[in-house]
């Protein structure tokens, strides 16, 4: 049985629609089984950068602590049940990945996103943490958020990214991160093959809904053309789960145009959640 942790965090987003991530998370939560879903009460305040290059750092640190506490509490009560964390912005994946890495020391991280989120505080054009999360996962970036050695870069696979900043391209090369194009993901076994090639004994899967083609979903503040279809993505995730144990997962980035429009894309999103859960 999968447990769901809903984290309507908006403070890591660079978008003018950041607050609508709250509407998106709440809309998804409304279609999840109530008995197995926890919705965190994320503080509304923006927070301070605390002299770093990360906007709203203090709020992000606070939410990370809340997520970590919720995951620890879940593990005490149901240690064998995987947790699917739902955002909010991509920063919600940081604490769950750290939690998964403690359970599976040889963890691979699959990051399915139109953007690789590999900027550093120095290179980020926006100062928004959502564009730095994967860099923090591999232990590089602001000490107040990064993981320290929990996930080796050579066990990270970026999938479906098609909008790279120059420093992110450099990071892929410098850290030896595997990157699968949208075309590669259309081979149903390519993702599983890439994870197995790392020697991982478990996998964490993160999906930003902007990995999907804009024709598949409307509630996306950062649409990038020529993405994967829901069918292609769910098949690839299914094949990966058949071959590598899933230790944790997250889904982020749903920012509908309005609260009234928040249910418009739920059919597509729930198919992705079904593949992850």
Beta strands, then each sheet from edge to edge (+ up, - down):
strand 1: 3-7
strand 2: 37-40
strand 3: 83-87
strand 4: 107-112
strand 5: 156-159
strand 6: 178-180
strand 7: 202-208
strand 8: 246-252
sheet 1: 2+ 1+ 3+ 8+ 7+ 4+ 5+ 6+
end
